[in-house]
Amino acid sequence: MRGRGEVMARARRDTRFEIFGQEMLEKVVAKSGSSGRVYLPPDWIGKRVKVVRVD
């Protein structure tokens, strides 16, 4: 059985993603109540997006 520390250490390793898309933005997540929020351009409304945490 693994300890919690070992599981957390494995979860923090960087993973490589290959993503194909139309545009890319790099933003900092803002606090919004008890959650986080990222503002995107209005022309992205109704479009599919993917979010990857980098740090």
mmCIF file of the N, C-alpha and C atoms, coordinates in Angstrom:
data_MODEL
# 
_entry.id   MODEL 
# 
loop_
_atom_site.group_PDB 
_atom_site.id 
_atom_site.type_symbol 
_atom_site.label_atom_id 
_atom_site.label_alt_id 
_atom_site.label_comp_id 
_atom_site.label_asym_id 
_atom_site.label_entity_id 
_atom_site.label_seq_id 
_atom_site.pdbx_PDB_ins_code 
_atom_site.Cartn_x 
_atom_site.Cartn_y 
_atom_site.Cartn_z 
_atom_site.occupancy 
_atom_site.B_iso_or_equiv 
_atom_site.pdbx_formal_charge 
_atom_site.auth_seq_id 
_atom_site.auth_comp_id 
_atom_site.auth_asym_id 
_atom_site.auth_atom_id 
_atom_site.pdbx_PDB_model_num 
ATOM 1   N N  . MET A 1 1  ? 0.848   -1.185 0.000   1.00 0.00 ? 1  MET A N  1 
ATOM 2   C CA . MET A 1 1  ? 0.000   0.000  0.000   1.00 0.00 ? 1  MET A CA 1 
ATOM 3   C C  . MET A 1 1  ? 0.891   1.245  0.000   1.00 0.00 ? 1  MET A C  1 
ATOM 4   N N  . ARG A 1 2  ? 0.550   2.224  -0.791  1.00 0.00 ? 2  ARG A N  1 
ATOM 5   C CA . ARG A 1 2  ? 1.344   3.448  -0.892  1.00 0.00 ? 2  ARG A CA 1 
ATOM 6   C C  . ARG A 1 2  ? 0.893   4.474  0.134   1.00 0.00 ? 2  ARG A C  1 
ATOM 7   N N  . GLY A 1 3  ? 1.869   5.244  0.612   1.00 0.00 ? 3  GLY A N  1 
ATOM 8   C CA . GLY A 1 3  ? 1.546   6.339  1.519   1.00 0.00 ? 3  GLY A CA 1 
ATOM 9   C C  . GLY A 1 3  ? 1.062   7.548  0.740   1.00 0.00 ? 3  GLY A C  1 
ATOM 10  N N  . ARG A 1 4  ? 0.384   8.444  1.415   1.00 0.00 ? 4  ARG A N  1 
ATOM 11  C CA . ARG A 1 4  ? -0.158  9.641  0.759   1.00 0.00 ? 4  ARG A CA 1 
ATOM 12  C C  . ARG A 1 4  ? 0.950   10.491 0.128   1.00 0.00 ? 4  ARG A C  1 
ATOM 13  N N  . GLY A 1 5  ? 2.101   10.609 0.788   1.00 0.00 ? 5  GLY A N  1 
ATOM 14  C CA . GLY A 1 5  ? 3.209   11.402 0.258   1.00 0.00 ? 5  GLY A CA 1 
ATOM 15  C C  . GLY A 1 5  ? 3.700   10.880 -1.079  1.00 0.00 ? 5  GLY A C  1 
ATOM 16  N N  . GLU A 1 6  ? 3.764   9.561  -1.206  1.00 0.00 ? 6  GLU A N  1 
ATOM 17  C CA . GLU A 1 6  ? 4.216   8.967  -2.471  1.00 0.00 ? 6  GLU A CA 1 
ATOM 18  C C  . GLU A 1 6  ? 3.212   9.237  -3.585  1.00 0.00 ? 6  GLU A C  1 
ATOM 19  N N  . VAL A 1 7  ? 1.931   9.131  -3.285  1.00 0.00 ? 7  VAL A N  1 
ATOM 20  C CA . VAL A 1 7  ? 0.894   9.398  -4.280  1.00 0.00 ? 7  VAL A CA 1 
ATOM 21  C C  . VAL A 1 7  ? 0.951   10.857 -4.714  1.00 0.00 ? 7  VAL A C  1 
ATOM 22  N N  . MET A 1 8  ? 1.109   11.792 -3.774  1.00 0.00 ? 8  MET A N  1 
ATOM 23  C CA . MET A 1 8  ? 1.179   13.213 -4.109  1.00 0.00 ? 8  MET A CA 1 
ATOM 24  C C  . MET A 1 8  ? 2.424   13.510 -4.941  1.00 0.00 ? 8  MET A C  1 
ATOM 25  N N  . ALA A 1 9  ? 3.545   12.885 -4.633  1.00 0.00 ? 9  ALA A N  1 
ATOM 26  C CA . ALA A 1 9  ? 4.772   13.105 -5.399  1.00 0.00 ? 9  ALA A CA 1 
ATOM 27  C C  . ALA A 1 9  ? 4.591   12.642 -6.837  1.00 0.00 ? 9  ALA A C  1 
ATOM 28  N N  . ARG A 1 10 ? 3.916   11.545 -7.047  1.00 0.00 ? 10 ARG A N  1 
ATOM 29  C CA . ARG A 1 10 ? 3.681   11.047 -8.402  1.00 0.00 ? 10 ARG A CA 1 
ATOM 30  C C  . ARG A 1 10 ? 2.736   11.978 -9.153  1.00 0.00 ? 10 ARG A C  1 
ATOM 31  N N  . ALA A 1 11 ? 1.757   12.559 -8.490  1.00 0.00 ? 11 ALA A N  1 
ATOM 32  C CA . ALA A 1 11 ? 0.785   13.428 -9.144  1.00 0.00 ? 11 ALA A CA 1 
ATOM 33  C C  . ALA A 1 11 ? 1.406   14.748 -9.585  1.00 0.00 ? 11 ALA A C  1 
ATOM 34  N N  . ARG A 1 12 ? 2.503   15.179 -8.970  1.00 0.00 ? 12 ARG A N  1 
ATOM 35  C CA . ARG A 1 12 ? 3.107   16.469 -9.282  1.00 0.00 ? 12 ARG A CA 1 
ATOM 36  C C  . ARG A 1 12 ? 4.082   16.416 -10.451 1.00 0.00 ? 12 ARG A C  1 
ATOM 37  N N  . ARG A 1 13 ? 4.371   15.263 -10.984 1.00 0.00 ? 13 ARG A N  1 
ATOM 38  C CA . ARG A 1 13 ? 5.282   15.170 -12.122 1.00 0.00 ? 13 ARG A CA 1 
ATOM 39  C C  . ARG A 1 13 ? 4.662   15.841 -13.340 1.00 0.00 ? 13 ARG A C  1 
ATOM 40  N N  . ASP A 1 14 ? 5.515   16.471 -14.146 1.00 0.00 ? 14 ASP A N  1 
ATOM 41  C CA . ASP A 1 14 ? 5.018   17.074 -15.379 1.00 0.00 ? 14 ASP A CA 1 
ATOM 42  C C  . ASP A 1 14 ? 4.590   15.988 -16.355 1.00 0.00 ? 14 ASP A C  1 
ATOM 43  N N  . THR A 1 15 ? 3.532   16.266 -17.080 1.00 0.00 ? 15 THR A N  1 
ATOM 44  C CA . THR A 1 15 ? 3.025   15.382 -18.113 1.00 0.00 ? 15 THR A CA 1 
ATOM 45  C C  . THR A 1 15 ? 3.047   16.141 -19.422 1.00 0.00 ? 15 THR A C  1 
ATOM 46  N N  . ARG A 1 16 ? 3.398   15.477 -20.484 1.00 0.00 ? 16 ARG A N  1 
ATOM 47  C CA . ARG A 1 16 ? 3.452   16.132 -21.793 1.00 0.00 ? 16 ARG A CA 1 
ATOM 48  C C  . ARG A 1 16 ? 2.113   15.951 -22.501 1.00 0.00 ? 16 ARG A C  1 
ATOM 49  N N  . PHE A 1 17 ? 1.585   17.063 -23.031 1.00 0.00 ? 17 PHE A N  1 
ATOM 50  C CA . PHE A 1 17 ? 0.343   17.042 -23.789 1.00 0.00 ? 17 PHE A CA 1 
ATOM 51  C C  . PHE A 1 17 ? 0.624   17.556 -25.190 1.00 0.00 ? 17 PHE A C  1 
ATOM 52  N N  . GLU A 1 18 ? 0.001   16.966 -26.177 1.00 0.00 ? 18 GLU A N  1 
ATOM 53  C CA . GLU A 1 18 ? 0.060   17.486 -27.544 1.00 0.00 ? 18 GLU A CA 1 
ATOM 54  C C  . GLU A 1 18 ? -1.358  17.909 -27.883 1.00 0.00 ? 18 GLU A C  1 
ATOM 55  N N  . ILE A 1 19 ? -1.541  19.210 -28.101 1.00 0.00 ? 19 ILE A N  1 
ATOM 56  C CA . ILE A 1 19 ? -2.875  19.767 -28.317 1.00 0.00 ? 19 ILE A CA 1 
ATOM 57  C C  . ILE A 1 19 ? -2.891  20.494 -29.656 1.00 0.00 ? 19 ILE A C  1 
ATOM 58  N N  . PHE A 1 20 ? -3.916  20.260 -30.439 1.00 0.00 ? 20 PHE A N  1 
ATOM 59  C CA . PHE A 1 20 ? -4.099  20.954 -31.707 1.00 0.00 ? 20 PHE A CA 1 
ATOM 60  C C  . PHE A 1 20 ? -5.267  21.911 -31.558 1.00 0.00 ? 20 PHE A C  1 
ATOM 61  N N  . GLY A 1 21 ? -5.121  23.132 -32.047 1.00 0.00 ? 21 GLY A N  1 
ATOM 62  C CA . GLY A 1 21 ? -6.202  24.103 -31.910 1.00 0.00 ? 21 GLY A CA 1 
ATOM 63  C C  . GLY A 1 21 ? -6.009  25.298 -32.813 1.00 0.00 ? 21 GLY A C  1 
ATOM 64  N N  . GLN A 1 22 ? -6.829  26.305 -32.603 1.00 0.00 ? 22 GLN A N  1 
ATOM 65  C CA . GLN A 1 22 ? -6.849  27.505 -33.430 1.00 0.00 ? 22 GLN A CA 1 
ATOM 66  C C  . GLN A 1 22 ? -6.028  28.644 -32.839 1.00 0.00 ? 22 GLN A C  1 
ATOM 67  N N  . GLU A 1 23 ? -6.124  28.850 -31.531 1.00 0.00 ? 23 GLU A N  1 
ATOM 68  C CA . GLU A 1 23 ? -5.432  29.944 -30.848 1.00 0.00 ? 23 GLU A CA 1 
ATOM 69  C C  . GLU A 1 23 ? -4.988  29.460 -29.477 1.00 0.00 ? 23 GLU A C  1 
ATOM 70  N N  . MET A 1 24 ? -4.007  30.155 -28.905 1.00 0.00 ? 24 MET A N  1 
ATOM 71  C CA . MET A 1 24 ? -3.565  29.822 -27.559 1.00 0.00 ? 24 MET A CA 1 
ATOM 72  C C  . MET A 1 24 ? -3.358  31.104 -26.772 1.00 0.00 ? 24 MET A C  1 
ATOM 73  N N  . LEU A 1 25 ? -3.800  31.101 -25.540 1.00 0.00 ? 25 LEU A N  1 
ATOM 74  C CA . LEU A 1 25 ? -3.573  32.207 -24.612 1.00 0.00 ? 25 LEU A CA 1 
ATOM 75  C C  . LEU A 1 25 ? -2.930  31.648 -23.358 1.00 0.00 ? 25 LEU A C  1 
ATOM 76  N N  . GLU A 1 26 ? -2.117  32.460 -22.710 1.00 0.00 ? 26 GLU A N  1 
ATOM 77  C CA . GLU A 1 26 ? -1.586  32.087 -21.398 1.00 0.00 ? 26 GLU A CA 1 
ATOM 78  C C  . GLU A 1 26 ? -2.102  33.110 -20.409 1.00 0.00 ? 26 GLU A C  1 
ATOM 79  N N  . LYS A 1 27 ? -2.814  32.645 -19.399 1.00 0.00 ? 27 LYS A N  1 
ATOM 80  C CA . LYS A 1 27 ? -3.459  33.525 -18.426 1.00 0.00 ? 27 LYS A CA 1 
ATOM 81  C C  . LYS A 1 27 ? -3.125  33.077 -17.015 1.00 0.00 ? 27 LYS A C  1 
ATOM 82  N N  . VAL A 1 28 ? -3.372  33.960 -16.055 1.00 0.00 ? 28 VAL A N  1 
ATOM 83  C CA . VAL A 1 28 ? -3.286  33.622 -14.636 1.00 0.00 ? 28 VAL A CA 1 
ATOM 84  C C  . VAL A 1 28 ? -4.715  33.532 -14.125 1.00 0.00 ? 28 VAL A C  1 
ATOM 85  N N  . VAL A 1 29 ? -5.020  32.483 -13.392 1.00 0.00 ? 29 VAL A N  1 
ATOM 86  C CA . VAL A 1 29 ? -6.367  32.280 -12.858 1.00 0.00 ? 29 VAL A CA 1 
ATOM 87  C C  . VAL A 1 29 ? -6.628  33.293 -11.757 1.00 0.00 ? 29 VAL A C  1 
ATOM 88  N N  . ALA A 1 30 ? -7.781  33.966 -11.830 1.00 0.00 ? 30 ALA A N  1 
ATOM 89  C CA . ALA A 1 30 ? -8.191  34.948 -10.826 1.00 0.00 ? 30 ALA A CA 1 
ATOM 90  C C  . ALA A 1 30 ? -9.117  34.277 -9.811  1.00 0.00 ? 30 ALA A C  1 
ATOM 91  N N  . LYS A 1 31 ? -9.107  34.764 -8.585  1.00 0.00 ? 31 LYS A N  1 
ATOM 92  C CA . LYS A 1 31 ? -10.004 34.248 -7.549  1.00 0.00 ? 31 LYS A CA 1 
ATOM 93  C C  . LYS A 1 31 ? -11.425 34.714 -7.850  1.00 0.00 ? 31 LYS A C  1 
ATOM 94  N N  . SER A 1 32 ? -12.367 33.809 -7.651  1.00 0.00 ? 32 SER A N  1 
ATOM 95  C CA . SER A 1 32 ? -13.777 34.119 -7.857  1.00 0.00 ? 32 SER A CA 1 
ATOM 96  C C  . SER A 1 32 ? -14.576 33.358 -6.803  1.00 0.00 ? 32 SER A C  1 
ATOM 97  N N  . GLY A 1 33 ? -14.827 34.000 -5.672  1.00 0.00 ? 33 GLY A N  1 
ATOM 98  C CA . GLY A 1 33 ? -15.503 33.320 -4.563  1.00 0.00 ? 33 GLY A CA 1 
ATOM 99  C C  . GLY A 1 33 ? -14.610 32.218 -4.021  1.00 0.00 ? 33 GLY A C  1 
ATOM 100 N N  . SER A 1 34 ? -15.123 30.990 -4.000  1.00 0.00 ? 34 SER A N  1 
ATOM 101 C CA . SER A 1 34 ? -14.324 29.855 -3.531  1.00 0.00 ? 34 SER A CA 1 
ATOM 102 C C  . SER A 1 34 ? -13.779 29.046 -4.708  1.00 0.00 ? 34 SER A C  1 
ATOM 103 N N  . SER A 1 35 ? -13.723 29.678 -5.872  1.00 0.00 ? 35 SER A N  1 
ATOM 104 C CA . SER A 1 35 ? -13.276 29.001 -7.081  1.00 0.00 ? 35 SER A CA 1 
ATOM 105 C C  . SER A 1 35 ? -12.281 29.880 -7.822  1.00 0.00 ? 35 SER A C  1 
ATOM 106 N N  . GLY A 1 36 ? -11.911 29.489 -9.026  1.00 0.00 ? 36 GLY A N  1 
ATOM 107 C CA . GLY A 1 36 ? -11.023 30.284 -9.865  1.00 0.00 ? 36 GLY A CA 1 
ATOM 108 C C  . GLY A 1 36 ? -11.721 30.627 -11.165 1.00 0.00 ? 36 GLY A C  1 
ATOM 109 N N  . ARG A 1 37 ? -11.227 31.670 -11.827 1.00 0.00 ? 37 ARG A N  1 
ATOM 110 C CA . ARG A 1 37 ? -11.863 32.112 -13.068 1.00 0.00 ? 37 ARG A CA 1 
ATOM 111 C C  . ARG A 1 37 ? -10.787 32.558 -14.047 1.00 0.00 ? 37 ARG A C  1 
ATOM 112 N N  . VAL A 1 38 ? -11.002 32.250 -15.318 1.00 0.00 ? 38 VAL A N  1 
ATOM 113 C CA . VAL A 1 38 ? -10.134 32.718 -16.395 1.00 0.00 ? 38 VAL A CA 1 
ATOM 114 C C  . VAL A 1 38 ? -11.026 33.438 -17.395 1.00 0.00 ? 38 VAL A C  1 
ATOM 115 N N  . TYR A 1 39 ? -10.699 34.685 -17.685 1.00 0.00 ? 39 TYR A N  1 
ATOM 116 C CA . TYR A 1 39 ? -11.464 35.453 -18.661 1.00 0.00 ? 39 TYR A CA 1 
ATOM 117 C C  . TYR A 1 39 ? -10.912 35.196 -20.056 1.00 0.00 ? 39 TYR A C  1 
ATOM 118 N N  . LEU A 1 40 ? -11.793 34.924 -20.992 1.00 0.00 ? 40 LEU A N  1 
ATOM 119 C CA . LEU A 1 40 ? -11.413 34.646 -22.375 1.00 0.00 ? 40 LEU A CA 1 
ATOM 120 C C  . LEU A 1 40 ? -12.106 35.636 -23.306 1.00 0.00 ? 40 LEU A C  1 
ATOM 121 N N  . PRO A 1 41 ? -11.598 35.790 -24.519 1.00 0.00 ? 41 PRO A N  1 
ATOM 122 C CA . PRO A 1 41 ? -12.199 36.743 -25.457 1.00 0.00 ? 41 PRO A CA 1 
ATOM 123 C C  . PRO A 1 41 ? -13.664 36.398 -25.760 1.00 0.00 ? 41 PRO A C  1 
ATOM 124 N N  . PRO A 1 42 ? -14.487 37.416 -25.987 1.00 0.00 ? 42 PRO A N  1 
ATOM 125 C CA . PRO A 1 42 ? -15.910 37.165 -26.240 1.00 0.00 ? 42 PRO A CA 1 
ATOM 126 C C  . PRO A 1 42 ? -16.174 36.325 -27.491 1.00 0.00 ? 42 PRO A C  1 
ATOM 127 N N  . ASP A 1 43 ? -15.280 36.367 -28.470 1.00 0.00 ? 43 ASP A N  1 
ATOM 128 C CA . ASP A 1 43 ? -15.518 35.555 -29.669 1.00 0.00 ? 43 ASP A CA 1 
ATOM 129 C C  . ASP A 1 43 ? -15.266 34.064 -29.408 1.00 0.00 ? 43 ASP A C  1 
ATOM 130 N N  . TRP A 1 44 ? -14.778 33.715 -28.217 1.00 0.00 ? 44 TRP A N  1 
ATOM 131 C CA . TRP A 1 44 ? -14.603 32.317 -27.836 1.00 0.00 ? 44 TRP A CA 1 
ATOM 132 C C  . TRP A 1 44 ? -15.876 31.744 -27.202 1.00 0.00 ? 44 TRP A C  1 
ATOM 133 N N  . ILE A 1 45 ? -16.878 32.557 -26.959 1.00 0.00 ? 45 ILE A N  1 
ATOM 134 C CA . ILE A 1 45 ? -18.127 32.083 -26.340 1.00 0.00 ? 45 ILE A CA 1 
ATOM 135 C C  . ILE A 1 45 ? -18.751 31.019 -27.239 1.00 0.00 ? 45 ILE A C  1 
ATOM 136 N N  . GLY A 1 46 ? -19.115 29.900 -26.644 1.00 0.00 ? 46 GLY A N  1 
ATOM 137 C CA . GLY A 1 46 ? -19.715 28.789 -27.377 1.00 0.00 ? 46 GLY A CA 1 
ATOM 138 C C  . GLY A 1 46 ? -18.692 27.851 -28.007 1.00 0.00 ? 46 GLY A C  1 
ATOM 139 N N  . LYS A 1 47 ? -17.413 28.166 -27.884 1.00 0.00 ? 47 LYS A N  1 
ATOM 140 C CA . LYS A 1 47 ? -16.355 27.323 -28.447 1.00 0.00 ? 47 LYS A CA 1 
ATOM 141 C C  . LYS A 1 47 ? -15.838 26.357 -27.386 1.00 0.00 ? 47 LYS A C  1 
ATOM 142 N N  . ARG A 1 48 ? -15.257 25.253 -27.823 1.00 0.00 ? 48 ARG A N  1 
ATOM 143 C CA . ARG A 1 48 ? -14.640 24.289 -26.904 1.00 0.00 ? 48 ARG A CA 1 
ATOM 144 C C  . ARG A 1 48 ? -13.229 24.758 -26.593 1.00 0.00 ? 48 ARG A C  1 
ATOM 145 N N  . VAL A 1 49 ? -12.838 24.683 -25.327 1.00 0.00 ? 49 VAL A N  1 
ATOM 146 C CA . VAL A 1 49 ? -11.484 25.043 -24.903 1.00 0.00 ? 49 VAL A CA 1 
ATOM 147 C C  . VAL A 1 49 ? -10.933 23.925 -24.022 1.00 0.00 ? 49 VAL A C  1 
ATOM 148 N N  . LYS A 1 50 ? -9.600  23.885 -23.904 1.00 0.00 ? 50 LYS A N  1 
ATOM 149 C CA . LYS A 1 50 ? -8.934  22.942 -23.008 1.00 0.00 ? 50 LYS A CA 1 
ATOM 150 C C  . LYS A 1 50 ? -8.032  23.755 -22.109 1.00 0.00 ? 50 LYS A C  1 
ATOM 151 N N  . VAL A 1 51 ? -8.014  23.423 -20.836 1.00 0.00 ? 51 VAL A N  1 
ATOM 152 C CA . VAL A 1 51 ? -7.211  24.154 -19.862 1.00 0.00 ? 51 VAL A CA 1 
ATOM 153 C C  . VAL A 1 51 ? -6.180  23.193 -19.279 1.00 0.00 ? 51 VAL A C  1 
ATOM 154 N N  . VAL A 1 52 ? -4.913  23.602 -19.284 1.00 0.00 ? 52 VAL A N  1 
ATOM 155 C CA . VAL A 1 52 ? -3.829  22.797 -18.731 1.00 0.00 ? 52 VAL A CA 1 
ATOM 156 C C  . VAL A 1 52 ? -3.120  23.633 -17.679 1.00 0.00 ? 52 VAL A C  1 
ATOM 157 N N  . ARG A 1 53 ? -3.022  23.130 -16.455 1.00 0.00 ? 53 ARG A N  1 
ATOM 158 C CA . ARG A 1 53 ? -2.298  23.843 -15.394 1.00 0.00 ? 53 ARG A CA 1 
ATOM 159 C C  . ARG A 1 53 ? -0.812  23.606 -15.605 1.00 0.00 ? 53 ARG A C  1 
ATOM 160 N N  . VAL A 1 54 ? -0.032  24.693 -15.698 1.00 0.00 ? 54 VAL A N  1 
ATOM 161 C CA . VAL A 1 54 ? 1.397   24.556 -15.978 1.00 0.00 ? 54 VAL A CA 1 
ATOM 162 C C  . VAL A 1 54 ? 2.278   24.740 -14.750 1.00 0.00 ? 54 VAL A C  1 
ATOM 163 N N  . ASP A 1 55 ? 1.773   25.274 -13.650 1.00 0.00 ? 55 ASP A N  1 
ATOM 164 C CA . ASP A 1 55 ? 2.555   25.357 -12.416 1.00 0.00 ? 55 ASP A CA 1 
ATOM 165 C C  . ASP A 1 55 ? 1.647   25.310 -11.207 1.00 0.00 ? 55 ASP A C  1 
# 
